[in-house]
Amino acid sequence: MSKGLQRRLLLLLLLPLFLLALLNAWFDYRSADSAALQQDRQLLRLVPLLADSVVAKSDPDASVLLLLTAPPVDEFLSARPGLSAMAVVGLDGSVRAGSDWLFGVPPTTREPAFSSEEFGGVTYRIVSQRVQTVAGEMVVRLADGSDPRQQWLRLLALKVLLPNLILAFAGFFAVRWAVGTALRPLLDLRDALERRSPRDLSALDPDTSPDEVRPLVVSLNRLFGLVNAQAQSQARFVADAAHQLRTPLAGLQAQVEAWAQVVEPHGLRGNSALAPKSSAPTAITLGADQVLRLRQAARRTSQLANQLLALSRADARSASMQPLQRVDLQQLCEAVLESQLDAAMDKNIDLGLDASPVHISGQEWLLRELMVNLVDNAIKYTPTGGHVTIRCGQGPQAFLEVEDDGPGVPEAERRRVLERFYRVAGTAVEGNGLGLAIANEIAHVHRSQLELSPAGNGHGLRITLRFPAE
């Protein structure tokens, strides 16, 4: 983590410095180029004045010229001692007046020609032009060694590259130190997390972290809280499940023990050596109430196991990760009605359906489990000859609803009946207290919750699940 962030920060900080150095060099060159153009114009202005400075030949038979330099030319030469020169050259390339090192082949045209030449360790900007003088056609040359464009190229390494390279190296070590120091709290946080026990889910102290790291610490604390809450929920679930399974299993064991005592010969339990070897099988006579209690205990145990499995599968934290699908609520209600019709007929309950076409995005198998639990609860608590109605439709929101005319749930108990293994005191109907808990978990998966209210006739219970708008 540290190396990755260090590389990124070094790259992001040093790359702009490198680009700024290149930009600075480009601006320096443009500035020198602009100054050089101004210098070229000055040299061109002095060319005709230098041509007019030739007054005559000093001797008709000699090649030396007589010069009377114009004041601007004198000013140009005196302002740059050692960095300026002038010459009048004949068409044969020989110097007639001025600096001897400015000899050379004359231009082929009368247009001014610029060139660069090094002499005495100085790079000169030279302008040459063929002109007509009183002594005939000549070539005048002016040289300027203070041309910033020429000097810029020579001093590039000293004045531009070297300072920028030193700045880059200094910046590299400074940034590396600064990044390492800035990342120290993050590395300390990493070390603290690595040293933790898997069971240690206590919150970290956000006040000891920098402002930039504090949101990460807060998020970690939130994650620790969720994991801790889930672990505690699982622990409570296992404890409650073990408690609830104890009752039906104890009933089954009691019945089996009673039958075993009848089968075993009187006074020979636990001592098979004293039992008659040729004894005939003992017939057992069971009363109808014993068989019914046994069947009830077996059914309750099977139902509890199925509900525990459904509750585990409907856990909101895991089920919410599964992909959603398009669900036809009307078709779902019709399927649930068909599956619960026999149970309703056994109690002479009018199981009705009031469904309108509506589709939502959800998990069909979980919604079917929800409706089966709600309808099963309604049939159990509705007295013989009562009514249970399944509804679905589209109001402001799509909804599923189950209404019965049973005893209902007091308002003070409506929130608690959604908890696992909770049953209203004094309830005579057998149950495990998991049906509504499973339905509520499924509602959370669909980003909603169950709404419990009195039925429309004033008594009974209406349970509604409203789906959020897509």
N, C-alpha and C positions, 0 to 999 in steps of 0.2 A: 504494500500500500504506500509506504513512505517513498520507495524508489520510484513508483509510478507517478505519484504526485510531484515529486521533485523533478523528474524529467519533464513533466508537462509545464510546471511553473518556470523552470529554467528556459525551456523552449519559448514559452509565451512571453517571458521577460527579455531574454537576450535577442530573440529574433527582431522585435521592434527596435532595439538598440542598433542592430546591424543595419536594418533598413534605414534608420535615421542617419547613420553614418554615410551610407550610400547617397541618401538624399542631400546631406550636407556637402558631400563631394561634388554632386551634380550642380548644386547652387553655386559652390565656389567656382566651378568651371564656367558656368553661365555668366557669373559676375566678371571673371577674367576675360571671357570672350567679348562681353559687352565693352569692357575697357579697351580691349585690343581693337575693336572696330572703331572706337573713338580715336585711338592712336593712328590707325590707318588713314582716317579722314584728315587728321592733322598733317600726316606726312604728305598726303596728296595736295593739301593747300600750300605746302612749302615748296613743292616741285617747280611751279612757274616762277616763284620768287627766286629760287636758286638759279634757274635758267637766265633770269634777268640780271643776276649778279655777274655774269660773264660780260665784261666790258670790251675786252679786246685781247689779242695775242700780245704777250709781253715783248715778243720779237717776231717780226714777220717770218724769219727763217727758223724759229724755234717752235717746239710743240707745247711749250708752257703757256698757260693762259693767265690773263690778268683778271682777278676777281675783286669785286667790291660787293661783299655779301650784304643782303638786305637785313634790316634790324630784326624781323621775325626769325630769320635763319640764324643770326647771331644769338638771339635769345634761346632758341632751341638747343644750339650746341653748348652754350654756357650753362644752361639749366641742368644738363646731364653730362657732367665731365666724366670721361672714361666710359660712358654708356651711349655715346652718339658719335656719328661720323657722317661726312659728306664727301662726294667726289664728282668731278666732271670727267667723263671718259669719252675717248674718241671712238669712232666706229670700228677701229681696229682692236679695241679692247684695252688700250693702254690708258693709264690715268694721266690726265692733263693737269688736274688740280685736285687737291684734297688728299684723303687717306689712300695710300698705295694698295692696301689690302682689298679695296673695293673694285679692283679691276675685274674684267670679265667680258664675255661675249654680249653684245648689245641685243636688246629685244628686236624681234623681226617686224614688229608693228609699232605704231605710235601710242598704243594703249598702255597704261601703267601696269607694271608686273610686280607682284609681291612675292618675296621669297624669304626663307629663314636660313641663316648661316651662323656658324659658331666661330668666334675669333677671340683669342685671349681668355678662354674659359667663359665667355659670355655669348649667349644666343641672341642674335640681332634680327630684328624685323627690318627688311630692306625693301624699298620701293625703287624701281628703275623705270625710266621713261625717255624715249627719244624726243628731243625738243630742238627747235630751231633757235640758235643763239646768234649774236653778232659775229661770232667766230665761225659760224657755220653749224651744220647739224651735229649735235652732240648727244651724249647720254648722261643725264644727271641721276645721281644715286644718293639717297638719304637712308641712314641706318639708325635704328633706335634699339638700344639694348635693355630698355626698361619696359618692354612689352610684357604685361602681366600674364598673357596667355602662354608665352614661351617660358617665363619663370615658373608658372604654375605647374607645368609638366615636370620641370626639374625638381621642384620642391614638394611634389605630390607625396612622396613617401615620408618626408620629414614633417610636413605640416598637417597632413590629413590622415594618412594611413596609420602612422605610428601612434599618434594620440588616440585614434579610435581603437586600435588593437589593444593598447594599454587599458583603455576604458572597458573594453570587452572582457579582458582577463580579470580586471578588478571587479567588474560587475558579476562575472561568473562566480567568483569566490564569495562576494558579498551576498549575492542572491542565494547561493547554496547554504551559507550560514543562516540567512534570514529564514529560508524555507524550513531548514531543520529545526530552528528555534520555534517557528510558528506551528509546526506539526507535532511538537513535543506533547501537548495535551492530548492530541488524537492518538499518539502512540501509547501514552500512559493509559488512556481508555482501553485500547486494545489489550495491553498487558493485564489490566484489571479484569477484563472479561475472560481472558485465557486462564487466569488463576482461579476463576470461580468454580465451585462445585456444580454439577448438573442440577442439584436440588436447590441451589441458592438462586431464588428468583426475586430477591429484594431489589428495591428501586435504587438506581444510581443518584448521586447528588448532582443536580444540574448546575448548582451555583458554583461548583469548582471548575466548570468548563467554560471556554470562551464563548462569546455570543454566537459565532458561526457554528460551533459544535453543539450548542445547547439544543437546537431542534432535533438533532440525532439522538441525544441522550433522552429527551422527552419521548421520542418515538420508541426507543428501546424500553423505557419504563412502561410505556403503554403496552408494548408487546409482552413484557414480563408479566404485567397485570393480567392480560388475556390468557396467557399460558397458565398462570397460577390459578386463575378462576376456572379454567377448563379442567385442570388437574383436580382441584377441589370438587368440582361438579362430578367428575368421574368417580372420585372417592366416595362422595355421598351416594351416587347412583349405585355403586357396587354394594355399599352397606345397606341401602334401602332394598335393593333387589334380593340380597341374602335374607333380609328380615321378612320380606313378602313371600319368598319361596319356602320359608320355614313352616308356615302354617299349613298349606296344602300338602307338603311332603310329610309333615307330622301326622296328618290325617290318614294319608295312604299307609304310612308305616304302622299306625295303630291298628288299622283294619287287617293288615297282613299279619301282624303279631297275634291278633286275636284268632285268626284262622290257624296260625301255626300252633297255637296252644291246643286247639281242638284236634289237630292232626297228630301231635306227639302223644305217645302213651302216657297215661297218668303216672306221675312219680318217676319217669325215666328220662326227663329232659336233660340234655347235656351229657347223658351217659349211654351212648349207643351200644356199648358192650352188653348192657342188661336188657336191651329191647328184644322181644321175641322175634326170631329170625323168620318165622313162617306166618307172622301176623298179616292179615288181609288189609287192603287199603281201607282207610276210614272215610266214610261219607260225611260231607259237611253240609249242613242245612243253613242257608242264609235267609234272613228276613228281607222283605222288599226295601225297607228303610236303609238297611246296610248297603245293599247294592246301589241304591240311589245316592247315598252319601259317598260311596266309592267313586261312582261315575262323576258326581259333582266335583270331588277333589281332583280327579284326573283331568276333567275339562278345565278346571280353574288353573291347574298347573300348566297345561298345554297352552291355554290362552295367555297366561303370564309370560311364558317363554316366547311366544310369538310377539307379544307386545314389547318385550324387552328388545327383541331383535329389530322390530320396527322403529323403536325409539332410537336405537343406536344408528340405524340407517338414516333416520330423519334428522340427525343432529345438524343444526344450522351451519356449523363451521365447516363440515365436510360436504354436505349436500349442496351448498351454495356454489361449490366449485364445478359442479356438473353442468353440461350445456343445457340451455333452455330449448323448448320445442313449442310448436303451436298446438294448443289444447282446445278442443271443442267441449265447452262446459255442458251444453245440453246433452250431448252424447255420453259424457261422463256421468251425469245424473241419472240418465236412463239405465246405464249399466249397473250403477249402485242400487237403484230401485229393484232391478231384477234379482240381484244377489241377496237382498235383504227381505224379499217378499215372503219367503217361507217362515222366517222368524216372526214377521208381523202377523201372518195368518195364524200361527200357533197361539198368539195372544188375542186374536180377533181385533187387531189394530188396523185402522184405515190408513194405509201408507199411500200418500198421494204425491203427485209431481206437478209442479208449476214451473215450467222451464221455457225460456226464450232463447233463440239462437244467439250465441255470444262466443267469441274466441279470445284467448289470452296467451301470453308467452309464459310458460312455466314447465314444471316437471309432472307429467301426467300420472306416473305411478305413485308419486307422493300425494297428489291431490285426490287420487282414488283412495289411498290409505286414510287421508283426512276425512273424506265423506263417509267411508265405512265406519270409522270410529264414532263420528257424530251420530249417524243414523242408528248404530248399534246401541249407543248410550240412550238415545231418545226412546227406542223400543223397550229397553230394559226398565226405564223409569216411568214410562207411560202406563197407566193402569189398563186393564183389559177393557176393550171396547173404545179406547181412545183414538186420537188422531195424531199422525206424524206427517209433516209435509216437507218435501225437498224442493228447493227453489234455486233458480239461477236466472240471471238477466243482466241488462245493461241500464243502469240509471246514470247518475253522474259518473259512476265507476262500475266496472264489471264486478259481480258478486256471486257468492255461493251462500246458501242459507238452509238451515234445518230448524223446524219449529215443531214443538210438541205441546200437549196439554197435560203434562205430568205435574209433579209437585213444584217444579221450578227450583231456583237457587236464590237464597236470600242475598240482597245487595251487598251485605258485608262479606259474604263468602265468595263472591264472583271472581275476585282476583286470585284467591287461594285455590280454587278448584282447578286452576290451570297448572298448579304445581304437581310435581311427580309424587305419586302415592298418597295424595291428600284426598280424603273423603269427608263429606259433610257428616257431622255427628248425628247419630240416630238414623242413618240410612239403612233400610232393611234389605235393599237389593245387593246381591253378591257382586263384588268387583275388586279390581286391583288399584284403582285410582291412577291409571295410566292413559286412558282413552283421550281425555281432553289435553293432557300434557303432550301426547304425540301430535295431536292436531295443532296445538299451539306452536310446536317446533316447526311443523311444516309451514305454518303461516309465516314464521320468521324467515324461512328460506325464500318465500315469495315477497319479502319486504313489506309485510303487513302483520296484523295480529287479530285474534278472535275478539269479537264484540258480543258480550252476553247481555241480554235484555229480556224483559217479560214478554210473553207471547201476546199476540193481538187480542186474545179474548180475556186478558187480565190475569190469567194464571198460566202456568207452564213456562217454558224456556225457549227463547229464540237465540240461535248462535249464527252470527254472520261473519263472513270473510270477504272484505273488500280489497280488490286488487288495485295497486297504484296505476295511474295513467302511464301508458308507454310513450 
